[in-house]
Structure formats: C-alpha cells, structure tokens
Amino acid sequence: MKFLNILLFFSLFSFQALANPTSCNQTPAQGSNNYIIGYGSLMERESRMSTNPNAKLVEPILIKNFERLFGHSGGNYKTTFLTLIEKNGAKVNGVYYAVTLEDIIKTDQREKSYCRIKVNSNDLDFYGRKVKLENTNFWVYAANVERLQKPTATHPIVQSYVDIFLNGCFQIQEEFKLESFAKDCVETTKEWSEHWVNDRIHPRRPFAIANAMKIDQLLSKYFTNYYNHRIE
C-alpha cells in the first residue's frame, strides 16, 4: 500500500514539476534585473539573509498556477520540506527580493536539490503594486522530480521548519499590514500530514521561538491534533 501511495503521488505531480529539466538553473541574460521569490524558509528574514546578507528588503507577491506543498524529501536529514509544483488555478503567497548573479549562485548552492525556474510575468500578482517587468526575471526554486515525496513516518514534517516558514509569513503580515497573509500561508499549502514531529530546541517554551505562540494559535485552528504532535 505504501508503494502504491508513493506511485500515485509521482503520477500526479512528477510530470508537472519538471517538464523540461534543461530549464533548471539557467544563467540570467547579461544586464537583466533579477529577483528570487521565496515561499518557504526564504521568507524568513534571518534564514534568507544567512545566504544573501543584502536581502533584508522584500515585497509580498502572489504566484498563480503554482501549488506549495510538503513534498520535498530531505534525504539523509529525515524530514520533508516545502516545494512548488505547477498547477493550473492554484496560487501561492510569498516574497520577492532583488539579487545579483553572485547572490543567485549562492542561493543555487543552498537550494541545490531544487530546480530554479523562471516564472512567467503573467503569473505574478504584486498585491496591487505596479512593478516594472521589462528585462526582468523572477526565479523560484521548484520541485525536483527525484525528491518528490509525501511526508512519512521516517521523513515527517518538523516543527522547527514550520516555525521558520510561518515566522516569515508573520514578518510579512506585520510589515505590510496584510491581515490574512499568515492564514493564507497555511491555506495555500498542501500535504500537511499526521507525520509531524515537534523538534523545537526548547519544547513547550514558545517564547524561545519568534512568533511561536502565534504560530501555535494559527495552526491549532486548522489541525485538531496539533498540540499532540510527538516531541523530539
């Protein structure tokens, strides 16, 4: 049964994730303006700036025709991370920020198990802001077929990663006064799973994690078993 579930997951998503592997990690045209779109850990300020120290300033964005899900196997790290697949009619909220070619190279290394692809400008919504799109590339780190996998008992969702993701969502919500941004982060994310463990360094001491109490309050509205996740 487990094999059949995995096979079904691949049959649904693999053809959408990387229809053309040669489109991965293309070098931007010389003289072009480039932005990276973050939808997971890259939304969180400290996490993002650990790779690109100049990436403090971000703007909110919606990506249309993409779906965010827990579906990226962490391999030896025994966890499942967020990823993106192309899906008509879906949408994902995130942030975008300007990058240099050097910044892109550094982020490619950080996200080396993903595929950086260019997002069609028609699939971008800037929350009502007008953005110059001429000679501009928006890049996102999308699913790699070889890493697509639902959360499992051996590769669960881990709270420390969820905290980084949603802490970034709350940062954007508060900075740009977008009342439902964090809620939208949860609702536009698929494949939340019962395979979910609490691996916070200081279990049940939420003041040690930025926005942890807000994260708990938000997620407990969606998942009735949220406070019963195994603590590691």
URGI-V542628 format. One record per backbone hydrogen bond with DSSP energy under -0.5 kcal/mol. CO is the residue of the C=O (numbers start at 1). NH is the residue of the N-H. Records with the same first field share a line. If there is no record, write none. Layout:
CO = NH / NH
//
This chain:
1 = 5
2 = 6
3 = 7
4 = 8
5 = 9
6 = 10
7 = 11
8 = 12
9 = 13
10 = 14
13 = 16 / 17
14 = 18
16 = 86
20 = 23
21 = 24
23 = 26
29 = 32
33 = 137
34 = 99
35 = 139
36 = 38 / 97
37 = 141
38 = 95
40 = 43
41 = 44
44 = 48
45 = 49
46 = 50
48 = 51 / 52
51 = 53
52 = 55
54 = 56 / 57
56 = 58
59 = 96
61 = 94
62 = 64 / 125
63 = 66 / 92
65 = 87
67 = 85
68 = 190
69 = 71 / 83
71 = 73 / 149
72 = 81
74 = 77
75 = 78
78 = 156
79 = 74
81 = 71 / 72
83 = 69
84 = 143
85 = 67
87 = 90
90 = 65
92 = 63
94 = 61
95 = 38
96 = 59
97 = 36
100 = 104
101 = 105
102 = 106
103 = 107
104 = 108
105 = 109
106 = 110
107 = 111
109 = 112
111 = 114
114 = 116
115 = 117 / 142
116 = 25 / 26
117 = 140
120 = 123
121 = 124
123 = 64
125 = 62
126 = 129
129 = 131
133 = 136
135 = 33
137 = 35 / 139
138 = 119
139 = 37
140 = 117 / 142
142 = 115
143 = 145
144 = 147 / 148
145 = 148
147 = 73
155 = 152
156 = 80
157 = 197
158 = 161 / 162
159 = 163
160 = 164
161 = 165
162 = 166
163 = 167
164 = 168
165 = 169
166 = 170
167 = 171
168 = 172
169 = 173
170 = 174
171 = 175
172 = 176
173 = 177 / 178
177 = 179
178 = 181
180 = 184
181 = 185
182 = 186
183 = 187
184 = 188
186 = 189
188 = 68
190 = 70
194 = 196
195 = 157
196 = 230
197 = 159 / 199
198 = 232
200 = 203
201 = 203
202 = 205
205 = 208
206 = 209 / 212
209 = 212
211 = 215
212 = 216
213 = 217
214 = 218
215 = 219
216 = 220
217 = 221
218 = 221
219 = 222 / 223
222 = 224
223 = 226
225 = 228
226 = 229
230 = 198
//
